[in-house]
Each structure stands twice: as structure tokens, then as C-alpha cells.
Amino acid sequence: MRRSATSRYVLLCVTFLAATLVFPTAGFLAVATVQQQPAVPPALLGDKYADLLPEQKVLVDDWFKRFADVVKKPISPQEGYDNLPLSTKTTFSAVTHALIHTTLTDQYGTSMGASAITIIDRLDTVAGKIEGAGGDQQFRIYIALKADALNTLAKSKEFGRSPDNVVFHKGFPICFRGKNGVPSIQVSATRDGTRADIDVDYRSSKFPASLLNGHLTASNSDVRAGNNDERHNEHWSGLSSWWRGFLGMPLFDKGSDSAEWPTKEPATKASSKPEVAVHDFLQSWLVDQQPLGAASYFAESSFRCRELEEGPQTDSGMAKFALMMGLKQVNQRLGKVAQLSDVISGVQLTGPRGKPIAQPYESAFTLYDVREDLAEQMKCLNRIDPSTISEKAVNSKSFGKYVGSVFKFKLAGQQTETVAVLWAKQDGFWKIISYDLEPEFEKFRVPDTTSAAAAAAAAAPPITYVAGDKDLVRSAGDFLTKWFVQSRPLDAFQYLSSRAYPCVSLYRDDDTPAPASPDAASQLIKAGMTRAVSNLGPIKKLEQAIVAPNVSHPDVRLVKHSDQKAYVIASVPDHMGAAASCQDRKPGEDPYFAEPATGKVYGNYYATGFRLAKAIGEPAVLWTVWTKESGQWKVVSYFLITP
């Protein structure tokens, strides 16, 4: 059932603290409306080992049996699975559920197996949320394929061969995707067909949004993000969203005093130690049950975190009142609390970007001196709009400016997510400026049974370099220089052929109407190009604006040029250049480069690839395809490559 915008809105601001209590893994999602609240928790699917489907249990049983053999001690599959991180369990549940509910039939409709789950020989590991990792390394399962699995996918009506992975999925170049657009299953395999990573893509790429924000591509495969669970069930029905608010907390009545907002200042000034402020905030809220006092610690910047879930249409004016309601609801749910350590506990994190701070409240929360580059990436405004990132701060290795408090809620019979709250001094007080869930993934809690021999099979092929067409190299450089260095996107647009205009419909936003004419399509492309460059500021060199991706593909021949740090120029064979045609593709589908019947012909098509330097996370790579029109090199198509 789709949740109303109002009901999802109510608890959004408080979820960095209450998510593990109200809706244990979603974090940025609210409960249903009052009329829709369940009196008891609904049936679960994936939270516990006992909830798994038979096909899922077979994989988990074998997984932990092999892991037990490695560590030389017995491990119960039930205990092992139940104690996995929440994002690991949601990833495993969603990906395997999609496979189980995807049939495999040949062109004649003859069954090729019970379902797509049959291509898996064994489970190697599961990657949930991994802070700092690329989108192609999160929210996926790593598996060993059964013999002839790739041949089965190639013959099936349900899957199509996509272009080989050139930039992402290193070591897994062979790509198959479910047909009929998104959501779709993506199988990325080694060249020898023995191993693969499998994820579900819930959304298609957007231009220029996916160039600016890499978090969009990472959350694209997270079933918990936005309404991805609804998209999942529209395609593969029956997945219970067990990570959402199954505690069923009601909203406040309209007549409540939810419109209150504190007018007093926080009790702890910036001259005090940060642990005093963190303790007072949590004590005021959870023990004293005085949410007005606790709310005084929130800085205005923290309210922007709501937009990471709800999008730019979020009613920011109501953020503080939604926060207050959420604080009160948690008090109602917990009841009387004697001391903080009864309901929350500190969490130890690892990594070079946080230094532990010794303090007397470690039983309730841990405290870290957060390195400036991590803090800059963690700020919600920067995750929404990468143009606000400070280049100096994001490259800084300095400590002493930001503090992070980390804890989990303690709930009997439930595993809760790690919560990280970012604090800084503002207006003479310690304030909460941002927050995140699962800030650092504990990789070694998740068994990885991959053998070194199997990993070696994923070796990348060598890259061939060739001399490119001089006019093409000159045109490509002028196109990108006009666009990014001179900030003249409309002049750069003159390099686009009208054949590239239909590509705009492949990557337009969901709320943008389809262009009714070529002129309307060209206007959308111009607007996207303008937005991509609008906040760059003064740029002297291309490499300050764009960065060349690392390319790995046996059919791609790189061209050496003077701006190799900024962008890639590749000579591509005719069959690849023609397959990228805008007219022959559908939204959510990558171009399919079918092998030619005869030899590969080079020299007629080139491609340039780059990603924006000033972006959040690992953004998409934009490839433009060039060929000659009336003796001039023109961009005849483009496509975005995301994890």
C-alpha cells in the first residue's frame, strides 16, 4: 500500500535518532496514516532466518556452512543470518526475491528453470550499505554462477545482453539486464562466467542529476530508499517491507500541541566539552522527556536531511514541527526511562577519518573527532546539492572542527541501525548540523567465501592505444572547453547533431513532460548542460571541472590527447557507435552492443567520457558518441553509465 506524503513526512526529521525504534532500517521513512496503522506487527519476510523463503534458506545454509569450515567452528545459519547488518539483510531479501519471482523461458516459451535464482551455484557474500564505496560495490550479492548460466541468460526472453561494463563493476565486465526497463535485475559476470554480482536497479539515470550526485546511483539499488519497495512489488509482488514502521506508532491528533517550537537556547554552550551537549540533548529527550529542550539543539541545516528522502518538494517550513512530533512519539513509545544506557548504547567505529574521544558516557554513546573531509561529505545540504561543497574542506585532512556522536537503540529482539549525528559549534552553542544511518559498514561481519583463485579470474584485459582523428580530438576538446572552462554551454551545444535530441527522453526527470518537438528536446538538453556548469565557479583547466574515468574494455581503443586527466577519447567500432543511437533505445535500458557478423571496423565513431569533479559520491559517467555529418564531427548520441 502506498503511504501518503503527509504520513511519511511526520517523522522524517527525527529518524536519525528514532529510525531504529520506529522503523528499524529505512531511517528516512515515516509510518502509515492513523487509519492505516496495524494493531500488531505484520508478517515479516527477511528480518529473521525463519522468515526466509526455502530458496533463500538453501543459499544461507550453505553460506554459513562453508564459513564455519573456514573459521573452524560451528555457526548456526539462523544465528548468523539474524545478526547480519540490516542493510545486508534487506539487500539479500530484495535481490533473491526478485530472482525467485523472475521466470526463465526461451524464445518459444519453454521453461529454462524454476526461476532466475537457479543461475546461482552458491552465495559468496552480500554487500549492503558500505560508506565511502562506489555504487557498484553496495546493495548487491556476490555469487558463484552455475555452469552455463550466462548461456541460459543469453537464451532467455527475460534478460538481454547489455554493453560490457567499461567503468564500473571492475572485474565483472559481462552484463545482462532484465528487459522492459526499470526496475530490473542486473547480472555482472566475470569473463569466464564463473562469478557475478547481482543487484536490482529501481530507477533510470537522469541528466544532469546523476552527474551531480553519486548518492542517487548508490541508492538506486537500495530497496529501502524512497519508494523503491513499491516499485519492487509492482514488478515482483510479495516482498514485505518489514524494515518500515512495523511497530505501528500512531501520529499525533491534529488538536495536539505539535506546533510548539523552543524559543530558548540550548543548555550547553560551545565553551563546554561536546559530550556535555550530546548527553544533555539525549537526557532531555529520552529520560526527562522534554522534547522542547532537546529540539533546541537542532541547527537549521539539519532540516535539509529530510530532502534526501522526500525530494525537493519537501515542505521545509514544516520541518521543525514534524521533528517535534517525532520526538514526542518516541517518548510515548519508550515510556518511562531511568537512564540513557537502558535505551541506547555506544557503537565503536573504525577508519582514519574519526578519532575516538574519551568521555564518561560511553555506555550510551561514543564520540569521535570527525575529519573535515568526512564532515563535508556528510552534510545533508552537500549531499542534496554538490555545488555547495567546499573544495578546500572536502580535501582537508584536519581534525578539531566537527564531532560525531554514535549509538544504537536497544530494543529487545530487534537489531537496530547505527546512528551518527554530526555536531559543530554555531552561534556560541553546540548544534546538530547533520546525521546519517549506518555511517560505516562493518565489512568483516559479513562472511566472504570468495576464493583467491576465483577472484583472479576477474583480471581486466589490457587497453590498446591508437592515434585518433586530429579533427575529432580538436572538436571534442573545443566542445568541453566551451562547456566547462568558458561556461558557454549554448555554444558547446552547437556540436550536437539533431540525431542526439531524442536522448533527452531517455534521461529526463519523472516530472518533466516528454518534449513535443525536436526544438523542445533541444531546449531540455541546453537546460541540463547549463545546470551542470552553473555552480562551477571560475575554471582555468578542464581537469578542475571534469575527471576522466578508468576504462576497461577489449573493444575500446584509447586515444592519447593533451587533457587525458579530464576526459577519455576512445575509438569505438562501428557496431558500438551505431547501437548507441537515441532512436533505438528505451528509458532505463542501456545500448546493447551485439557482436558484428564480420570483423570490427574502426575510425567512423569515437566516444568521449567524463564525470564531474565537483560531485557527491561516485557520480555517473557521461559518454558522448561522435561521427561525421557533412564533413564535421558531431555528437550524434549520448548515454549515462551508472553502477
C-alpha positions in Angstrom: 0.0 0.0 0.0 1.4 3.4 -0.9 2.0 5.7 2.1 0.6 9.2 1.9 3.1 12.1 1.7 1.7 13.5 4.9 2.2 10.3 6.9 5.8 9.8 5.6 6.5 13.5 6.3 5.7 13.5 10.0 8.6 11.5 11.5 11.2 12.3 8.8 13.3 14.9 10.7 13.7 12.7 13.8 14.5 9.5 12.1 18.3 9.9 12.5 17.6 9.2 16.2 14.3 7.3 16.1 14.7 5.3 12.9 15.9 2.2 14.7 13.0 2.4 17.1 10.1 3.5 14.8 11.1 1.9 11.6 14.3 -0.1 12.1 16.1 0.2 8.8 14.5 2.7 6.5 15.7 5.6 8.5 14.1 8.3 6.4 10.6 6.9 6.0 7.5 7.5 8.2 4.8 5.2 9.3 1.3 5.0 7.7 -1.6 7.2 8.4 -3.6 6.8 11.6 -6.4 5.0 9.8 -3.9 2.6 8.3 -1.9 1.7 11.4 -1.7 -2.0 12.1 -2.6 -3.0 15.7 0.1 -5.7 15.6 3.2 -6.2 13.6 2.5 -7.6 10.1 4.1 -10.7 8.8 7.8 -10.3 8.1 9.9 -11.6 5.2 13.6 -11.3 5.6 14.1 -9.9 9.1 14.8 -13.3 10.6 16.1 -16.5 9.2 12.7 -18.1 10.0 11.1 -15.6 7.6 13.1 -16.6 4.6 11.7 -18.5 1.6 13.0 -22.0 1.0 15.2 -21.0 -1.9 16.8 -18.3 0.3 17.4 -20.7 3.2 19.3 -23.0 0.9 21.7 -20.3 0.0 22.1 -19.1 3.6 22.6 -22.6 5.0 25.3 -23.4 2.5 26.9 -19.9 3.0 27.3 -20.3 6.8 28.3 -24.0 6.5 31.2 -23.0 4.3 32.1 -20.1 6.5 32.1 -22.4 9.6 34.6 -24.7 7.7 36.9 -21.7 7.2 36.8 -20.4 10.8 36.9 -24.0 12.2 33.9 -23.6 14.5 30.2 -24.3 14.1 28.0 -21.4 13.1 24.2 -21.6 13.2 22.7 -20.3 9.9 19.8 -18.9 12.0 22.1 -17.1 14.4 24.5 -16.0 11.7 21.8 -14.5 9.5 19.8 -12.9 12.3 22.9 -10.9 13.4 23.8 -9.6 10.0 23.6 -5.8 9.5 20.2 -4.6 8.5 21.2 -3.3 5.1 22.8 -6.7 4.4 19.5 -8.5 5.1 17.4 -6.1 3.1 19.8 -6.4 0.1 19.8 -10.2 0.3 16.0 -10.3 0.7 15.2 -8.0 -2.2 17.7 -9.3 -4.8 16.9 -13.0 -4.1 13.2 -12.2 -4.0 13.4 -10.6 -7.5 15.3 -13.6 -8.8 12.8 -16.1 -7.4 10.0 -14.3 -9.0 11.6 -14.0 -12.4 10.8 -16.8 -14.8 13.3 -18.1 -17.3 11.9 -19.1 -20.7 13.4 -19.4 -24.2 12.1 -17.8 -27.3 9.4 -20.5 -27.7 8.2 -20.0 -24.1 9.8 -23.3 -22.8 10.9 -23.1 -19.2 14.6 -23.0 -18.6 14.5 -23.4 -14.9 12.2 -22.9 -11.9 13.3 -19.2 -11.8 16.3 -17.0 -12.2 17.5 -18.0 -8.8 18.7 -21.2 -10.4 21.6 -19.5 -12.0 23.3 -19.3 -8.6 25.5 -22.1 -7.5 26.5 -20.6 -4.2 26.5 -17.3 -2.3 29.9 -15.7 -1.7 28.9 -12.6 0.2 26.4 -9.8 0.5 27.2 -6.0 0.3 24.7 -3.7 1.9 25.5 -0.1 2.6 29.3 0.5 2.6 30.1 4.1 3.4 32.6 5.5 1.0 32.3 2.7 -1.5 31.1 3.2 -5.1 27.5 2.5 -6.1 28.7 -0.6 -7.9 30.0 -2.1 -4.6 26.9 -1.6 -2.5 23.4 -3.2 -2.3 24.3 -6.4 -4.2 25.0 -10.1 -3.7 28.2 -11.7 -4.9 27.7 -15.3 -6.1 29.3 -18.2 -7.9 27.4 -19.0 -11.1 26.3 -22.4 -12.2 27.9 -23.9 -15.3 26.3 -22.4 -18.5 24.4 -19.7 -16.5 25.4 -17.0 -18.9 24.3 -19.0 -21.9 21.0 -19.5 -20.1 20.6 -15.8 -19.6 21.5 -15.1 -23.3 18.8 -17.5 -24.5 16.1 -16.3 -22.1 13.4 -13.9 -23.1 13.6 -12.2 -19.7 17.2 -11.0 -20.0 19.1 -9.1 -22.6 22.8 -8.6 -23.1 23.9 -5.1 -22.2 27.1 -3.4 -23.2 30.1 -4.7 -21.3 30.9 -2.8 -18.1 33.6 -0.3 -19.1 33.9 1.9 -16.0 32.0 0.3 -13.1 31.8 -3.3 -11.8 35.6 -3.8 -12.2 36.3 -7.5 -12.8 32.7 -8.2 -13.8 32.5 -6.9 -17.4 29.8 -9.2 -18.8 26.5 -7.6 -18.2 22.9 -8.9 -18.5 19.8 -6.9 -17.5 16.2 -7.7 -17.2 14.2 -6.5 -20.1 11.3 -4.0 -20.1 13.0 -1.1 -18.3 13.2 -0.5 -14.6 13.1 -2.0 -12.1 15.4 -4.6 -13.5 17.8 -7.2 -12.3 21.4 -6.6 -13.4 23.9 -9.6 -13.5 27.5 -8.5 -13.9 29.8 -11.5 -14.5 33.4 -12.4 -14.9 34.6 -13.2 -18.5 34.9 -16.9 -17.6 31.3 -17.0 -16.4 32.1 -18.4 -13.0 31.2 -15.4 -10.7 28.9 -12.5 -10.7 27.5 -9.6 -8.7 23.7 -9.2 -8.9 21.7 -6.1 -7.9 18.3 -4.6 -8.7 18.1 -1.2 -10.5 15.0 0.6 -9.4 15.3 3.8 -11.3 16.7 5.0 -14.6 19.5 7.6 -14.7 18.7 11.3 -15.1 20.6 14.1 -16.8 22.2 16.1 -15.3 21.2 14.9 -11.8 23.2 11.7 -11.8 26.2 13.6 -12.9 26.0 15.8 -9.9 25.0 13.4 -7.2 26.5 9.9 -6.9 24.3 9.1 -4.0 21.4 8.9 -6.4 23.1 6.0 -8.2 24.0 4.2 -5.0 20.5 4.4 -3.5 19.2 3.3 -6.9 19.8 -0.3 -5.8 18.8 0.1 -2.1 15.2 -1.3 -1.8 14.7 0.9 1.3 15.4 4.2 -0.5 12.3 6.3 -1.4 9.5 4.2 -2.8 11.8 1.5 -4.2 9.9 -1.1 -2.3 6.7 -0.1 -4.0 8.5 -0.2 -7.4 9.8 -3.7 -6.5 6.3 -5.0 -5.7 4.8 -3.5 -8.8 7.2 -5.8 -10.8 7.7 -8.7 -8.3 4.9 -8.9 -5.9 5.1 -10.3 -2.4 8.1 -8.5 -0.8 7.1 -7.4 2.7 8.6 -4.0 3.6 9.5 -5.4 7.0 12.1 -2.7 7.7 9.5 0.0 7.7 7.4 1.1 10.7 6.1 -2.3 11.8 5.9 -1.0 15.4 2.8 0.9 14.2 3.2 4.1 16.1 0.3 6.4 15.5 0.6 10.0 14.5 -0.5 12.8 16.8 -4.0 14.2 16.6 -4.5 17.4 14.8 -5.5 19.0 18.0 -2.2 18.3 19.8 0.4 20.9 20.7 2.6 19.8 17.8 3.1 23.4 16.7 5.3 24.2 19.7 8.9 25.1 19.0 11.5 26.0 21.5 12.4 29.6 21.8 15.1 29.1 24.5 18.7 28.4 23.7 20.5 25.1 24.2 21.6 24.4 27.7 25.2 23.7 26.7 27.4 26.5 25.2 30.2 25.9 22.8 32.7 26.5 25.6 31.7 23.2 27.2 33.0 19.9 26.1 31.0 18.3 23.3 30.0 15.2 25.3 28.2 17.5 27.8 26.0 18.8 24.9 25.3 15.4 23.5 24.4 14.0 26.9 22.1 16.9 27.7 20.3 16.5 24.4 19.7 12.8 24.8 18.9 13.2 28.5 16.4 15.9 27.9 14.7 13.9 25.2 14.8 10.3 26.3 15.0 10.4 30.1 13.5 13.8 31.1 11.0 13.5 28.2 11.3 17.3 27.5 11.5 17.4 23.7 11.3 21.2 23.6 14.7 21.3 25.4 16.1 18.6 23.1 14.9 20.3 19.9 16.8 23.5 20.8 20.0 21.6 19.7 18.9 21.3 16.1 20.5 23.7 13.6 18.6 24.8 10.6 20.9 22.9 8.3 19.8 19.6 9.9 16.3 20.0 8.5 17.6 19.7 4.9 18.3 16.0 5.7 14.5 15.4 5.0 15.0 16.2 1.4 17.4 13.2 0.9 14.2 11.1 1.3 11.3 13.2 0.2 13.0 15.2 -2.6 13.0 18.9 -3.4 9.2 19.3 -3.0 9.5 18.7 0.8 7.7 21.3 2.8 10.8 22.7 4.6 8.7 25.2 6.5 7.1 22.4 8.5 10.3 20.5 9.2 10.8 21.7 12.8 7.2 20.9 13.7 7.4 17.4 12.2 10.6 17.0 14.2 8.8 17.9 17.4 6.0 15.4 16.8 8.6 12.7 16.2 10.4 13.4 19.4 7.2 13.2 21.3 6.2 9.9 19.6 9.4 8.3 20.6 8.8 9.3 24.2 5.4 7.7 24.0 6.8 4.5 22.6 9.6 4.2 25.1 7.6 5.2 28.2 9.5 5.9 31.4 13.3 5.7 31.1 15.5 5.5 34.2 18.8 6.2 32.4 20.2 6.6 28.9 22.1 3.3 28.9 18.8 1.5 29.3 17.6 2.5 25.8 20.8 3.4 23.8 24.3 2.1 23.6 27.5 3.4 22.1 28.9 2.0 18.9 32.6 1.6 18.1 33.6 2.7 14.5 36.8 2.2 12.6 38.7 4.1 10.0 41.2 7.0 9.7 38.6 9.8 9.4 37.4 9.6 13.0 39.4 9.8 16.3 37.7 8.4 19.4 37.1 11.0 22.2 37.3 9.6 25.7 34.3 10.7 27.7 32.2 9.4 30.7 29.1 8.4 28.8 30.4 5.7 26.5 27.8 3.2 27.7 25.2 5.4 26.0 27.1 6.9 23.0 30.6 7.0 21.6 32.1 10.3 20.5 34.6 11.0 17.6 36.6 13.9 16.4 35.5 13.9 12.7 37.9 14.7 10.0 36.9 17.7 7.9 36.6 15.9 4.5 34.2 13.3 6.0 32.1 16.0 7.7 31.8 17.9 4.4 30.6 14.8 2.6 28.2 14.0 5.5 26.4 17.4 5.5 22.9 16.9 4.1 22.9 20.1 2.0 26.1 18.9 0.2 24.5 15.5 -0.4 21.5 17.3 -2.0 23.4 19.9 -4.0 27.1 19.0 -4.6 27.6 22.6 -5.9 27.7 23.7 -2.3 30.7 21.5 -1.4 33.8 23.4 -0.3 36.7 22.1 -2.4 39.1 23.1 0.4 37.0 21.3 3.0 36.4 18.1 1.0 40.2 17.7 0.5 41.1 18.7 4.1 42.6 16.1 6.5 42.2 18.4 9.5 40.5 17.5 12.8 39.0 19.6 15.6 36.1 21.3 13.9 33.4 18.6 13.9 32.2 16.0 16.4 30.2 12.9 15.8 28.1 11.0 18.3 27.3 7.4 17.5 24.9 5.0 19.1 22.1 2.4 18.6 18.7 1.9 20.3 18.5 -1.1 22.5 15.3 -3.0 21.7 14.6 -6.5 22.9 14.6 -9.0 20.0 15.5 -6.3 17.4 18.7 -5.4 15.7 18.9 -1.6 15.2 21.0 0.6 12.9 24.0 2.6 13.8 23.1 6.3 14.1 25.7 9.0 13.5 25.0 12.6 14.5 27.3 15.4 13.3 27.8 18.3 15.7 29.5 21.7 15.3 29.7 25.0 17.1 27.2 27.5 15.9 26.2 30.9 17.4 28.0 30.1 20.6 26.4 26.6 21.1 26.9 23.0 20.1 24.4 22.2 17.4 23.3 19.2 15.4 24.1 20.1 11.8 23.6 16.7 10.0 23.1 13.0 10.5 23.3 9.6 8.8 22.4 6.0 9.4 24.9 3.1 9.1 27.8 5.5 8.8 30.4 2.8 8.4 29.8 -0.7 7.2 31.4 -3.4 9.2 32.7 -5.5 6.3 34.1 -8.2 8.3 30.8 -9.0 10.0 29.6 -10.4 6.7 31.2 -13.7 5.6 33.0 -13.6 2.3 33.8 -17.1 1.0 35.3 -16.0 -2.3 38.4 -17.9 -3.2 41.6 -16.1 -4.4 41.6 -18.3 -7.5 38.1 -17.2 -8.4 39.0 -13.5 -7.8 42.0 -13.9 -10.1 39.7 -14.9 -12.9 38.3 -11.4 -13.0 41.5 -9.8 -14.3 40.9 -6.9 -16.7 42.1 -7.1 -20.3 44.9 -4.7 -21.4 44.0 -1.4 -23.1 45.0 -0.6 -26.6 46.1 3.0 -27.6 45.7 4.4 -31.1 46.2 7.7 -32.9 42.9 9.4 -33.2 41.5 11.6 -35.9 43.0 15.0 -35.3 39.8 16.9 -36.2 37.8 14.8 -33.8 40.3 15.4 -31.0 40.2 19.1 -31.7 36.4 19.2 -31.8 35.9 17.2 -28.6 38.4 19.5 -26.8 36.6 22.6 -28.0 33.2 21.2 -27.1 34.2 20.5 -23.5 36.3 23.7 -23.1 33.3 25.9 -24.2 31.0 23.9 -21.9 33.1 23.9 -18.7 36.0 26.3 -18.9 34.4 29.1 -20.7 31.0 28.4 -19.2 29.3 28.7 -22.6 27.1 25.6 -22.8 24.9 27.1 -25.5 27.9 27.5 -27.8 29.0 23.9 -26.9 25.6 22.7 -27.8 26.3 23.6 -31.4 28.4 20.4 -31.6 25.2 18.3 -31.0 23.5 16.8 -34.0 19.7 16.7 -34.1 20.1 12.9 -34.0 21.1 13.3 -30.3 17.9 15.2 -29.4 15.8 12.1 -28.7 18.3 11.0 -26.0 16.8 13.6 -23.7 13.7 11.5 -23.3 15.9 8.6 -22.0 17.2 10.6 -19.1 14.6 13.3 -18.2 13.1 13.7 -14.8 9.9 11.8 -13.9 8.0 15.1 -13.5 9.3 16.6 -16.8 6.9 16.1 -19.7 8.1 14.5 -22.9 9.2 17.1 -25.4 6.6 17.5 -28.2 9.1 18.6 -30.9 12.9 18.5 -31.7 13.1 22.1 -30.6 11.6 21.3 -27.2 14.0 18.4 -26.8 17.0 20.7 -27.7 15.8 23.2 -25.0 15.8 20.5 -22.4 19.3 19.4 -23.3 20.5 23.0 -23.2 18.9 23.4 -19.7 20.7 20.3 -18.5 24.0 21.4 -19.8 23.6 24.8 -18.2 22.7 23.3 -14.9 25.7 21.0 -15.0 28.1 24.0 -15.3 26.1 26.7 -13.4 27.9 26.3 -10.0 31.4 25.5 -11.0 32.9 29.0 -10.5 36.0 30.1 -12.3 37.7 27.2 -14.0 41.1 27.6 -15.6 41.7 23.9 -16.6 39.3 21.2 -17.7 40.6 18.8 -15.1 39.3 21.2 -12.4 35.7 20.6 -13.8 35.7 17.0 -15.1 37.6 13.8 -14.5 38.4 11.0 -16.9 37.1 7.6 -15.8 39.2 4.4 -15.8 38.2 2.4 -18.8 38.5 -1.4 -19.3 37.0 -3.0 -22.4 38.7 -5.1 -25.1 36.9 -3.3 -28.0 37.7 0.2 -26.8 40.9 1.8 -28.1 42.0 4.9 -26.2 43.3 8.0 -27.9 46.1 10.0 -26.3 45.5 13.7 -26.1 46.5 16.7 -24.0 43.7 16.6 -21.4 43.8 12.9 -20.5 43.2 13.7 -16.8 40.0 15.4 -17.7 38.3 13.1 -20.2 38.7 10.0 -22.2 38.6 9.8 -26.0 38.0 6.3 -27.3 37.9 4.9 -30.8 35.0 2.5 -30.9 33.9 0.1 -33.6 31.0 0.8 -35.9 28.7 -1.7 -34.2 29.1 0.0 -30.8 28.7 3.5 -32.2 25.5 2.6 -34.1 24.0 0.7 -31.2 24.1 3.9 -29.1 21.6 5.6 -31.4 19.0 7.5 -29.4 16.1 6.4 -31.6 16.7 2.7 -30.8 16.8 2.8 -27.0 14.2 3.0 -24.3 14.3 4.7 -20.9 16.1 2.5 -18.3 17.8 0.4 -21.0 21.5 0.6 -21.9 22.6 0.3 -25.5 23.2 -3.3 -26.5 26.4 -3.8 -28.5 25.7 -7.0 -30.4 28.8 -8.6 -31.9 29.1 -7.9 -35.7 28.8 -10.8 -38.2 32.1 -9.7 -39.8 35.2 -8.0 -38.4 35.1 -4.9 -36.3 35.6 -1.6 -38.2 37.2 1.4 -36.5 37.6 5.1 -37.5 34.0 6.2 -38.1 32.9 6.6 -34.4 34.6 8.0 -31.3 33.3 8.4 -27.8 34.3 10.9 -25.0 33.7 10.0 -21.4 34.0 12.0 -18.2 32.4 12.6 -14.7 32.1 15.9 -12.9 34.9 16.6 -10.5 32.7 18.5 -8.0 30.1 15.9 -7.2 28.9 13.8 -4.3 29.8 10.2 -4.0 30.6 8.4 -7.3 28.6 10.1 -10.0 27.6 8.8 -13.4 29.9 8.9 -16.4 28.6 10.7 -19.4 29.6 9.3 -22.8 29.1 11.3 -26.0 29.3 9.4 -29.3 30.8 11.3 -32.3 30.7 10.7 -36.0 30.9 12.9 -39.1 28.0 14.8 -40.6 28.6 16.8 -43.7 32.3 16.6 -43.1 32.1 17.8 -39.5 32.4 15.8 -36.3 29.2 15.9 -34.3 27.7 14.4 -31.1 25.1 12.0 -32.5 24.1 10.3 -29.2 25.0 10.2 -25.6 24.4 7.8 -22.7 25.0 7.7 -18.9 26.8 4.8 -17.3 26.0 4.3 -13.6 26.9 1.5 -11.2 
